[in-house]
Amino acid sequence: MKSIVSKNILIHVVLIPFYILTQHEVARMPVERLDTLLLFVGLIVIAPITSNFIYSYKNAETKNALIWGHVTTFFSMIVIGMLFITLDVLLVLMVGNVLVFRLALFLFWIAVVTFDYADYSTRVERFKK
């Protein structure tokens, strides 16, 4: 369990400066390009979400497979977090601070993180039997 906690802490440490960077980068973009960026980010976010929810630690039989599972989920969660941050920054800039949109993104992020723990616990339970 220590490895999955460490991985999730590292993910959040990486995402914090990315939020600040994204705010600066998006603020410098021409306003007429924001719609296109929003479209692409909205479409791209589906791929890492799908891969993250499809993967299961339950099938990791060896320590090597477990490490690769952590690597896989680390990168997919980083990409999901980066895209959610970009969506949040774009929505605030384009529409304003709409609590429902921001709360939905935050709750979805919580679902991504808690799924990682829930999925990992299926592996732990399987080896206890």
Backbone hydrogen bonds, N-H to C=O, Kabsch-Sander energy under -0.5 kcal/mol:
donor,donor_aa,acceptor,acceptor_aa,energy
5,V,1,M,-1.9
6,S,2,K,-2.4
7,K,3,S,-2.2
8,N,4,I,-2.1
9,I,5,V,-2.2
10,L,6,S,-2.6
11,I,7,K,-2.2
12,H,8,N,-1.8
13,V,9,I,-2.3
14,V,10,L,-2.2
15,L,11,I,-2.0
16,I,12,H,-1.6
18,F,14,V,-1.0
19,Y,15,L,-1.8
20,I,16,I,-1.3
21,L,17,P,-2.5
22,T,18,F,-2.8
23,Q,19,Y,-2.1
24,H,20,I,-1.9
25,E,21,L,-2.7
26,V,22,T,-2.9
27,A,23,Q,-1.7
28,R,24,H,-1.2
29,M,25,E,-0.5
29,M,26,V,-1.0
33,R,30,P,-1.9
34,L,30,P,-0.5
34,L,31,V,-1.2
35,D,31,V,-0.5
37,L,33,R,-2.2
38,L,34,L,-2.8
39,L,35,D,-2.2
40,F,36,T,-2.5
41,V,37,L,-2.8
42,G,38,L,-2.4
43,L,39,L,-2.0
44,I,40,F,-3.0
45,V,41,V,-2.1
46,I,43,L,-0.9
47,A,44,I,-1.1
49,I,45,V,-1.5
50,T,46,I,-2.4
51,S,47,A,-2.4
52,N,48,P,-2.4
53,F,49,I,-2.3
54,I,50,T,-1.7
55,Y,51,S,-1.8
59,N,56,S,-1.0
60,A,57,Y,-2.3
61,E,59,N,-1.0
66,L,62,T,-1.9
67,I,63,K,-2.3
68,W,64,N,-2.3
69,G,65,A,-1.9
70,H,66,L,-2.1
71,V,67,I,-2.4
72,T,68,W,-2.7
73,T,69,G,-2.6
74,F,70,H,-2.4
75,F,71,V,-2.3
76,S,72,T,-2.2
77,M,73,T,-2.5
78,I,74,F,-2.4
79,V,75,F,-2.3
80,I,76,S,-2.4
81,G,77,M,-2.7
82,M,78,I,-2.7
83,L,79,V,-2.6
84,F,80,I,-2.7
85,I,81,G,-2.4
86,T,82,M,-2.3
87,L,83,L,-2.6
88,D,84,F,-2.6
89,V,85,I,-2.8
90,L,86,T,-2.7
91,L,87,L,-2.9
92,V,88,D,-2.4
93,L,89,V,-2.2
94,M,90,L,-3.0
95,V,91,L,-2.8
96,G,91,L,-1.6
98,V,96,G,-2.0
99,L,97,N,-0.8
102,R,98,V,-2.1
103,L,99,L,-3.1
104,A,100,V,-2.2
105,L,101,F,-2.1
106,F,102,R,-2.3
107,L,103,L,-2.9
108,F,104,A,-2.2
109,W,105,L,-2.2
110,I,106,F,-2.2
111,A,107,L,-2.0
112,V,108,F,-2.1
113,V,109,W,-2.4
114,T,110,I,-2.9
115,F,111,A,-2.1
116,D,112,V,-1.4
117,Y,113,V,-1.5
118,A,114,T,-2.9
119,D,115,F,-3.1
120,Y,116,D,-2.1
121,S,117,Y,-2.2
122,T,118,A,-1.0
122,T,119,D,-0.6
123,R,119,D,-1.0
123,R,120,Y,-0.5
124,V,120,Y,-1.9
125,E,121,S,-2.7
126,R,122,T,-1.7
127,F,123,R,-1.8
128,K,124,V,-1.0
129,K,125,E,-1.0
